[in-house]
Amino acid sequence: MQAEVVLYDGFDELDALAPWEVLDGVAKAVGDLDIALVSLDGAAPITASHGTVVHPHRALSERPGLLIVPGGGWVDAGAEGARVQVERGDLPRAIAARHAGGTLVASVCTGAMLLAAAGLLEGRPAITHHSAIDDLRVAGARVVRSRVVDDGDIVTAGGVTSGLDLILWLVERLFGAPLAAAAERELEYERRGVVWRAATQRTPTPVA
């Protein structure tokens, strides 16, 4: 499987690098997983929301098996970040194209707003950082009170640290529970909250 975490100026470091680190460890164990930090052009260094400068491994692939979209810069409406990416439109269009091609798309925190801008969350269960819940609802998503929301081909997570719960769930879903448990032990992290799954629940619980 080819898995990618897409970066953009203003992304939140923890949203992106925590899932990437977990998948990098999984790749060493399974052998058939290629994980990379990517951007739209794959060339210019990316400056994250807290000032970390990251050089992407490559450009976003045409059809990765898994694409993880971090948040950052939505609420503070700075010069860069998820809100600016929504206004520009290039990244949401790229996300929509990958999803249409069969890519499993996952978001952390306000990365869900990029998925909404891509037209992927209309009428679908999803979650984001608590500060963007109203924006997510206005964008057409069915907001669910859960740390991770798995709707099959789209998986969303709440704020920041929930990215660890999201990626550990995806490791379990894609590679099996024993490998996910091993990753938890390596991280010395215990998963929190509930994973809402479309396969086991019919009606999302709305956020009040």
C-alpha angles and dihedrals in degrees: 000000000000111000124183137185109208116218132198133172109285097025116147111255097220093047091060109025098048094059090041092053092050092050091046089058092046090051090059090053102044100034097207098075121098112194124185143166106235142177133193094267100021092215117080120069114254123227114212127213094267095044102266111146114216128187108212118231092228146325121296109280123239094241118008116177091231128021120189118198117198126203132224137137097034102115100035091047094214130170090280137021142083095317092054090048090053090052092049092047100203097106096045089051090050091049091049091051093052092048091049087053092056103269118150103234123204131178135199123208113324090357081095088073089061089052089050090050087051088059094246102119104050106135092350130120114257145145137210139170111316091245091061099043093108091048090051091051092048088051088062104259123136099238113222126197099232137107091234126021116199112193095167108255092025125051123182133185136197126244128337106297091043085076087079091054090047095051094044088051091050091049088053092046096046103031107019140267097275092060091046090051090050090052090051091053091049091051094041085226129133116210115248136208130001133308108222109211126196089210092063104031130053103192125039118228106242121228110246 
